[in-house]
Amino acid sequence: MEIRPILSALLRSKTGAILVALQVAISLAILSNALHIVEVRQGVAARPSGIQEESDVFYLRVRHLDESDHNAQLALQKAEAATLRAVGGVTSVAFTNQMPMSRSGSTNSVAIDRKQVTESASASFYFSPESLVKTWGLKIVEGRDFTPDEVIEIDASADRDSFPKSVIVTRALAKKVWPNDASPLGKTLFFGTGESANAARVVGVVERLQTQSAQVYEEGEFSTIVPMRLTNGFGTIFTVRAEPGQRDRVMKEAEEALRKAAPRPVLLDSETVESDRKNRYRADEALSWMLITVSVLLLMITASGIVGMASLWVTQRRKQIGVRRALGARRVDILRYFLTENFLITSCGVFAGVMLALGLNHLLVSKLEMTRLPVHYLIAGAGLFWALGVAAVYGPAWRAATISPAMATRSA
């Protein structure tokens, strides 16, 4: 089939062809970037937190209504931890100050030299006198866990100068702070900048541990752990690992055990790591579904536009189609004509859409720190719209192919 007659016909009624091509271009640009954003967000939401078997881990916030001195609080914390360990199905308990993905907690500036004017990074600050490595199942890739003699006990209201001398860091933070060193073990990490910065020696590196904010990029794994017990803070957090499949029962029994053992009124609030993950990424899930819905609607609108325009052209060309049929054109020739015509229009829209998609992605990268649009999205998008164009025009093209040759002799 020659392309020249088809191009000639399109040039005589180019407004409709331009509108269809423009619709394809805009849809392709939006669709490819929207689905790329969905993949990025879904990937972020599915990132491992560092906690192994999240479904078995929960935590309890404990707040006593009356205050007591440092020693009494220490004794109470240890007694409460012992009460939790005695609950059937509990495999590990650790005091901590915050939880990954909880969106509540503290960070510290870290540096490799007290003389630094600016920080090397901002990292989440986890502390516990027990082993968070054990309770959370963190994977140590270098070094070791803390030893009992490295744990210090601090009264937050009075002892402001004490600070642990050992620290565990995540691999992501180590690469950020010491990018040119093979191993951070034995190196000194300063919390804060200036002469008042607290120094701690790196004794271990864990594969990953998300921050309490779980930022989207590598900053989401900038975390530190120090061996410390704190009193006179804002209550106590105990993180608990239960036996597989026993978490919900253990949560209920743990709350009952703490209430029963409490020497005075106590406020308890329990939460799971799974619920923190769900709450943290609720907005990402909503955005993903919104973009998927928009993408589906765009495809439907584009298909409807192609069908409508092709149907209009078939109606306008009924006499011409009849003449061609009378002169010997077969049904397959008429069908091929409209399919080829639509393929040319769709191709123009696809090529324009690829350029528009790259431009839109460049804008997103520069303004919103998005990642570059992978080439396979453009290839898949082009294939999808070519297939959509063929599928959408097939019905009108088949109706055109079934027009009787008698139409050529019928008066207007």
Backbone hydrogen bonds, N-H to C=O, Kabsch-Sander energy under -0.5 kcal/mol:
donor,donor_aa,acceptor,acceptor_aa,energy
7,L,3,I,-2.5
8,S,4,R,-2.6
9,A,5,P,-2.2
10,L,6,I,-2.2
11,L,7,L,-2.3
12,R,8,S,-1.2
13,S,9,A,-1.0
14,K,11,L,-0.7
17,A,13,S,-0.9
18,I,14,K,-2.7
19,L,15,T,-2.3
20,V,16,G,-2.2
21,A,17,A,-2.5
22,L,18,I,-2.7
23,Q,19,L,-2.2
24,V,20,V,-2.3
25,A,21,A,-2.4
26,I,22,L,-2.6
27,S,23,Q,-2.2
28,L,24,V,-2.7
29,A,25,A,-2.3
30,I,26,I,-2.3
31,L,27,S,-3.1
32,S,28,L,-2.5
33,N,29,A,-1.4
34,A,30,I,-2.8
35,L,31,L,-2.7
36,H,32,S,-1.6
37,I,33,N,-2.3
38,V,34,A,-2.2
39,E,35,L,-2.4
40,V,36,H,-2.4
41,R,37,I,-2.9
42,Q,38,V,-2.8
43,G,39,E,-2.3
44,V,40,V,-2.3
45,A,41,R,-2.6
46,A,42,Q,-1.4
47,R,44,V,-1.3
52,Q,50,G,-0.5
52,Q,136,W,-2.4
56,D,53,E,-2.3
57,V,54,E,-1.7
58,F,240,V,-2.3
59,Y,271,E,-2.8
60,L,238,F,-2.6
61,R,269,D,-3.1
62,V,60,L,-0.5
62,V,236,T,-3.5
63,R,267,L,-2.4
65,L,265,P,-1.7
73,Q,69,D,-2.3
74,L,70,H,-2.4
75,A,71,N,-2.4
76,L,72,A,-2.2
77,Q,73,Q,-2.8
78,K,74,L,-2.2
79,A,75,A,-2.1
80,E,76,L,-2.7
81,A,77,Q,-2.3
82,A,78,K,-2.1
83,T,79,A,-2.2
84,L,80,E,-2.1
85,R,81,A,-2.2
86,A,82,A,-1.2
87,V,84,L,-1.3
90,V,87,V,-1.8
91,T,241,R,-3.0
92,S,241,R,-1.4
94,A,239,T,-2.1
96,T,237,I,-2.6
97,N,127,F,-0.6
99,M,104,S,-0.6
101,M,211,T,-2.1
102,S,99,M,-1.5
103,R,212,Q,-3.0
108,N,123,A,-2.8
110,V,121,A,-2.7
111,A,190,F,-2.3
116,Q,113,D,-1.5
120,S,110,V,-2.8
121,A,110,V,-1.4
123,A,108,N,-2.8
123,A,121,A,-0.5
124,S,222,F,-2.7
125,F,106,S,-2.1
126,Y,124,S,-0.7
126,Y,224,T,-2.6
128,S,226,V,-1.8
132,L,130,E,-1.0
135,T,131,S,-2.3
136,W,132,L,-2.6
137,G,133,V,-0.7
138,L,133,V,-1.1
140,I,138,L,-0.7
141,V,139,K,-0.6
141,V,205,V,-2.6
142,E,205,V,-1.6
144,R,203,V,-2.1
150,E,147,T,-2.0
151,V,148,P,-1.3
152,I,227,P,-1.6
154,I,229,R,-3.0
156,A,154,I,-0.8
156,A,231,T,-2.1
158,A,155,D,-1.5
159,D,155,D,-2.8
160,R,158,A,-1.2
167,V,201,R,-2.1
168,I,225,I,-2.6
169,V,204,G,-2.1
170,T,223,S,-1.5
171,R,206,V,-1.9
173,L,221,E,-0.6
174,A,170,T,-2.3
175,K,171,R,-2.2
176,K,172,A,-1.5
177,V,173,L,-2.8
178,W,174,A,-2.9
181,D,178,W,-1.3
186,G,202,V,-2.8
187,K,184,P,-2.3
189,L,200,A,-3.2
190,F,111,A,-3.1
191,F,198,N,-3.3
192,G,109,S,-2.7
192,G,190,F,-0.8
194,G,114,R,-1.3
197,A,194,G,-1.6
198,N,191,F,-1.6
200,A,189,L,-1.9
201,R,165,K,-3.0
202,V,187,K,-2.8
203,V,167,V,-2.3
204,G,167,V,-0.9
205,V,142,E,-2.7
206,V,169,V,-2.3
207,E,139,K,-3.1
210,Q,49,S,-2.6
211,T,220,G,-2.3
220,G,217,Y,-2.5
221,E,218,E,-2.2
222,F,219,E,-1.5
223,S,221,E,-1.3
224,T,124,S,-2.2
225,I,168,I,-2.5
226,V,126,Y,-2.2
228,M,226,V,-1.2
229,R,152,I,-2.5
231,T,154,I,-2.1
235,G,233,G,-0.9
236,T,62,V,-2.8
237,I,96,T,-0.8
238,F,60,L,-2.4
239,T,94,A,-3.0
239,T,237,I,-0.5
240,V,58,F,-3.2
241,R,92,S,-2.7
242,A,56,D,-2.9
242,A,240,V,-0.5
243,E,89,G,-2.5
246,Q,243,E,-2.5
250,V,246,Q,-2.7
251,M,247,R,-2.8
252,K,248,D,-1.8
253,E,249,R,-2.4
254,A,250,V,-2.7
255,E,251,M,-2.1
256,E,252,K,-2.0
257,A,253,E,-2.3
258,L,254,A,-2.2
259,R,255,E,-2.4
260,K,256,E,-2.2
261,A,257,A,-2.0
262,A,258,L,-1.4
267,L,63,R,-3.3
269,D,61,R,-1.6
271,E,59,Y,-2.4
273,V,57,V,-1.7
276,D,272,T,-1.7
277,R,273,V,-2.4
278,K,274,E,-2.4
279,N,275,S,-2.6
280,R,276,D,-2.7
281,Y,277,R,-2.1
282,R,279,N,-0.9
285,E,281,Y,-2.4
286,A,282,R,-2.4
287,L,283,A,-2.6
288,S,284,D,-2.4
289,W,285,E,-2.4
290,M,286,A,-2.2
291,L,287,L,-2.6
292,I,288,S,-2.4
293,T,289,W,-2.4
294,V,290,M,-2.5
295,S,291,L,-2.4
296,V,292,I,-2.4
297,L,293,T,-2.4
298,L,294,V,-2.4
299,L,295,S,-2.2
300,M,296,V,-2.3
301,I,297,L,-2.8
302,T,298,L,-2.8
303,A,299,L,-2.6
304,S,300,M,-2.4
305,G,301,I,-2.4
306,I,302,T,-2.2
307,V,303,A,-2.6
308,G,304,S,-2.7
309,M,305,G,-2.5
310,A,306,I,-2.6
311,S,307,V,-2.5
312,L,308,G,-2.1
313,W,309,M,-2.3
314,V,310,A,-2.3
315,T,311,S,-2.2
316,Q,312,L,-2.6
317,R,313,W,-1.6
318,R,315,T,-1.0
321,I,317,R,-3.0
322,G,318,R,-2.4
323,V,319,K,-2.4
324,R,320,Q,-2.3
325,R,321,I,-2.4
326,A,322,G,-2.5
327,L,323,V,-1.8
328,G,325,R,-1.2
329,A,324,R,-2.8
334,I,330,R,-1.8
335,L,331,R,-2.7
336,R,332,V,-2.5
337,Y,333,D,-2.1
338,F,334,I,-2.0
339,L,335,L,-2.1
340,T,336,R,-2.7
341,E,337,Y,-2.6
342,N,338,F,-2.4
343,F,339,L,-2.3
344,L,340,T,-2.3
345,I,341,E,-1.9
346,T,342,N,-3.1
347,S,343,F,-2.5
348,C,344,L,-2.0
349,G,345,I,-2.1
350,V,346,T,-2.8
351,F,347,S,-2.7
352,A,348,C,-2.1
353,G,349,G,-2.5
354,V,350,V,-2.4
355,M,351,F,-1.6
356,L,352,A,-2.4
357,A,353,G,-2.9
358,L,354,V,-2.1
359,G,355,M,-2.0
360,L,356,L,-2.6
361,N,357,A,-2.5
362,H,358,L,-2.2
363,L,359,G,-1.8
364,L,360,L,-2.1
365,V,361,N,-2.7
366,S,362,H,-2.2
367,K,363,L,-2.2
368,L,364,L,-2.4
369,E,365,V,-0.8
370,M,364,L,-1.3
377,Y,374,P,-1.1
378,L,374,P,-0.8
378,L,375,V,-0.5
379,I,375,V,-2.3
380,A,376,H,-2.6
381,G,377,Y,-2.5
382,A,378,L,-2.6
383,G,379,I,-2.4
384,L,380,A,-2.5
385,F,381,G,-2.3
386,W,382,A,-2.2
387,A,383,G,-2.4
388,L,384,L,-2.6
389,G,385,F,-2.5
390,V,386,W,-2.1
391,A,387,A,-2.7
392,A,388,L,-2.8
393,V,389,G,-1.9
394,Y,390,V,-1.1
395,G,391,A,-0.6
397,A,393,V,-2.6
398,W,394,Y,-2.5
399,R,395,G,-2.1
400,A,396,P,-2.1
401,A,397,A,-2.0
402,T,398,W,-1.1
403,I,400,A,-1.3
407,M,404,S,-1.9
408,A,405,P,-2.0
409,T,406,A,-1.2
410,R,406,A,-0.7
